[in-house]
Amino acid sequence: MTSCPYCGRANEAGAAFCMDCGKPLTKAAAAVKASASIGAAPSPPAPAAPAAPAPPPVSGTRPLAVQSSSASPAAPAAPKSAAPAPCPFCNEPISSQLPFCPHCGRRLTAPGSGAACRRCGSPLEQGSKFCATCGAPLGDMSPLQRPSSQPPARTDLSIAIVLLDDTGHPTKRYERRAIDTAIGRQDGEIRFPDDPFLSPLHTRISWEQDQLVVRDLGSRNGTWVFLEQPYRLLDGDQLLIGSQVLRFRRLGYPGPHAPEADATKRMGSLIPSADIASLTQLRSDGSARDVIHLSPGRDVRIGREEGDWLFPYDPSMSGKHAVVRSEDADFIILDDGSRNGVAVAARGAMALSHNSRILVGDKILRIEIP
C-alpha cells in the first residue's frame, strides 16, 4: 500500500495517482501531470485488455468486486459483481465510482458522489439489492458517502458544521449525517464559491472508526486547526498566529568547534545554550523573512505589543498572543489568552472534538458533535 502525502489515503501498490484526491504519488506521475498542464499532447490511450477472472479469495480476505464465472445459477439471492470498467481517459481497468483514476489522475466523478454500502463502504450499483462486495442487503439503507478509509464503528454520524463570522457568532449551519464531508470552492458537499483563498477541493472531514478527523486535500493555503490545549511542536509544523504563518524547524545540536591552530579565541555572541530549533516567518509566496532561534531553557513570547518577537503591524494579533515553552529538548506552543487563537496546519489526519474550530480559506468553521 502507498499512502498519499497530501491527503493520507492508502492506495494500492503501484498506483501513480491518489484515487481520493488525484495528486501524483510518484515523480514520473508528477512530470506527466505537469506536462499535461502546459498543453503537452497526451499519449493515445492503450486498448483495454480483457479482464482476467479473479482467483478464489483467500480465507479471511474480503473478495474483490469482479465477475465470477463459477457462481451457481441456483442461488438467485447471491449478488453478481461487475468487472472493473475501463477509465474513459486511459482505458486502464478501474473500480467504479472512484473520484480519480489511479493510473492517469483524471477526475472520474464528482466528489463524494454515489451511494456506498454502510457495512463495508464499497460503491453500490444503481438498483442493486445486495452489496457486490460483502453481500449485505441494501433495501433499508439510505445512500451514504463513500468513506475515505475503513468504515467507522460509530453508528451515529451526525455532526454540525457552523460558519462563524469575524466576531465568532454563527451565521450558517450545515447538518451532516455522512461518513465524510468535502469542502471546497468548486467541489464538495459544502462550497464557498466567493472565497478566493479556498482551493477548488480543499479539505475533508470524516469519521475514521470512532474518531472525527480532518484532512487537507493538497490545498494551496492549507487547513488550520485551532489549538484547544498545549501542543508539542514537530519538525515542519506550520503555525498561524494572528495573520502570520510561522514554520518550526529542528536544527539539531551543533558539534564542538575545533580549536584554532594559533589558540586565538573568536569574537561573537555568547549564548547560554545551543540553538536547536527555529521559527521562521513566511511570506505569502513561501519565502522566509524573519527568524527567531530556540534553545533549551528559553521561553519565547509572541505578540503585537509584548514579548520576545513582536509584530506591531498585525492588527489580528493580540498584544500578548502565544508562548513557545521549552521543555528539555522539546518545544510546546500554547495560547497566551489571545482573541483569535493559535492554529496548526493539518498534516495527515488531525483529530477533532466537540467545538473544535478550523480555518479553510478565510472561513472559520466550528464542529459540533452531538
Secondary structure as GFF3:
##gff-version 3
##sequence-region A 1 370
A	DSSP	beta_strand	2	3	.	.	.	ID=ss1
A	DSSP	beta_strand	10	11	.	.	.	ID=ss2
A	DSSP	alpha_helix	27	37	.	.	.	ID=ss3
A	DSSP	beta_strand	85	86	.	.	.	ID=ss4
A	DSSP	beta_strand	93	94	.	.	.	ID=ss5
A	DSSP	beta_strand	159	164	.	.	.	ID=ss6
A	DSSP	beta_strand	170	176	.	.	.	ID=ss7
A	DSSP	beta_strand	180	184	.	.	.	ID=ss8
A	DSSP	beta_strand	190	191	.	.	.	ID=ss9
A	DSSP	beta_strand	203	208	.	.	.	ID=ss10
A	DSSP	beta_strand	211	216	.	.	.	ID=ss11
A	DSSP	beta_strand	223	226	.	.	.	ID=ss12
A	DSSP	beta_strand	231	232	.	.	.	ID=ss13
A	DSSP	beta_strand	238	241	.	.	.	ID=ss14
A	DSSP	beta_strand	244	250	.	.	.	ID=ss15
A	DSSP	beta_strand	277	282	.	.	.	ID=ss16
A	DSSP	beta_strand	288	294	.	.	.	ID=ss17
A	DSSP	beta_strand	300	303	.	.	.	ID=ss18
A	DSSP	beta_strand	309	310	.	.	.	ID=ss19
A	DSSP	beta_strand	322	327	.	.	.	ID=ss20
A	DSSP	beta_strand	330	335	.	.	.	ID=ss21
A	DSSP	beta_strand	342	345	.	.	.	ID=ss22
A	DSSP	beta_strand	350	351	.	.	.	ID=ss23
A	DSSP	beta_strand	356	360	.	.	.	ID=ss24
A	DSSP	beta_strand	363	368	.	.	.	ID=ss25
###
